Amino acid sequence: PASVKTIADQLEEKGFTWRGYMEDMGNDPAREAKSCARPAPGGNGLLPATASDAYAYRHNPFIYFHSIVDRPAVCDANVVNFDSLARDLKSVDTTANYVFITPNVCNDGHDAPCKDGRPGGLVTANKWLRRWVSKILASPAYKKNGLLIVTFDEADTSTANAADACYGEGPGPNSPLPGRMTMTVPRKPL
């Protein structure tokens, strides 16, 4: 329902900024838009990965809330392609107070092998993290009251054993099947 408030709504109410960076969103304009890309109403919401576009609707939490998508200008300005992250990180003024980053389904460790031929899985996720975590930690916004949270919940969908999780970590309470990786980078104390 439109009345359900998201973290984005709560941030806006307090005068803070937010942005979601979705890797590969809009790489293929015939498949999805470059910003606020979401399935058509009543559609099945499936978006199979290709060699050049591994964006997945299901990994973008913002597109499932009316309080965001019913404001197209806000959604388009804040739910954007990952390509703009490097530019935005160059300055405190261009980095949102709350940043949510979603790698594509290859770089998040989901696909193995990836449609573009890379190995995928944790090997590819680790390589992606090494590159982007160092860029985030070096950014002016991170250096000014930054916090970086990296979460993984990727595992085989039919099992929940510790061997499927990162570093042998078993699932926590109320999370029987781990899934995808997300990164959260709030800039200012909330």
N, C-alpha and C positions, 0 to 999 in steps of 0.2 A: 504493500500500500504506500501511497505517496506520503503518508504521515510518518513512516518509519524513517528515523533520522540515522544517517550514516556518520562515520567519523569525519567525512568531508563536510557535512552539514554542521556538525559541532565545531569544527575548526573555523568555518566561515562565520558562524555566530559570534565567535570570540575575536574575529579580525585576523585570523591566521590564513595562510595560503596553503594549497595542496596541489599535487599533480601526480598522476599515474602514468608511468612510462611503460608501454607495452611493446616488447621487441617483436619486430616484423609486422606489426599492425599497419596495413595499407601498402605493404610491399607489392601486392598485386591488386590494383584498383578495381579489377573485374570481380574480385572476391569480397573485399571489404574496404571501408573508408580509411583514411590516414589518421583520423581522430575519432574518438567515441564510437568505434566500430562495434556493432552489435547485431545479433541475428534479427531477421525480420519478425514482426509479431506473428505468432502462430507457426513460425518456422521450426525446424528440428534443432537448430543451433549447432549442428555439426560442421566443423571446418577442418577437413583432413589436411595435414601438413604436406607441403610440396618442397621441392629443392630450394625454392627462393622465398617461400612464405610459410613459416612454421608458427604463426600466431594462432592462438586458440581462444575463442570467446570465453570458454569456461574458466580460463585463468585470469580473467579481467573482472574483478569484483564490482567495479563501479557501474558497469552497464546493466546490472540487475536491480537497480534502485530508481524508482520514479522520481525521487527528489533530485536526482542527477540528470537522468536522460530526458525528463520533461522540461529541462532547461537546456536546449541544444547549444546555445552559445557557451554556457558554463561547461558543459560536457566536452565540447570541441576544444575549448581552451585548456582544459585540465586533464583529459584522458587522451594522451598523445603518443605518437610513435616514439620509440626508444632513441631514434637518431638525434633528437634534440637534447638528450641528457648531457652529453659531453659539453655542449655549448652552455647549457644552463648552469652546470657546475662551476663554470669559470668565475662566477661572482656571487657574493652573498645576496645581492639584490635580485639576481635571476634564478636563484634556487628557492623553491617553495619551502615553507616551514615543515611540511610533511611530504615526503616523497615515497611513493610506492613503485617498486620496479618489478616487472615480471619478465623474465627471460622467455625466449621462445621454447617450444617443446623439445628442441634438441639441447639447448644450453641449460635447461632446467633439470636435465638428467632423465627425462621421461623416455624419449625415443632412443633406442639403441639397436641397430645403427640409425643414424639420422638420414632423412631423405636426400640431403646434399652429399652424402657419402662419408661424413665424419663418424667416428665411432659412437658418439653419444654416451649415455649413461653417466656415471660419476666421473669418468675421465674427462669428458667434455665439460661437464658442470664445473669441475675443479679448475680447468683452464679458463673458463669464462669468469669465475669468481676471482682468480688471481689477477686478471686484467682489470676488472671493474672495481673490486674492493680497494685496490691501490689508488685508482683514480678518485674514488669517493673520499678516502682518507686524506688525500692530498688537496682536496677542494677547500676553498676559503670558507664555505658555509659549514662544512664538517668541522673545520678547525675552530669555528665560532659556535660553541654549544651543540656540537653534533652528536648524534647517537646512531650507530649502525646496528641493525638487527637482521640477521640472515636466518631464514627458516627453511627447513626441508621437510617434506612429508611425502616423498616419493617412495613407492614400494609396489611390488606386484599386487595386482588388484584381487587376487584370489587367496593370498596368504598374508599373515601379519607377523612373520617370524623375524627375529632380530637380525638374521643374516641379510634381509632385504633392506635394512635401514643403514643410514650412514654410521660408520664407526661401531656397528653392532648394537646401536641404541634401539631398544625395544619400544613399542608404542606406549604412549602415556595413557592415563585414564581418559575414557570417553573418546579415544582416537584409535580404534582397532585397526584401521587401514591407512597408513601414512600415504601422502600424495605429492604435491609439487613444491618447488622452491619459490619463495618471495623474499624481497628485500624491503625493509622499511628504514627510511632515513629522515627522522624528524630533525629540524635544524635548531629550533628554539625550545626552551622549556615550555611545556604546555601546562 
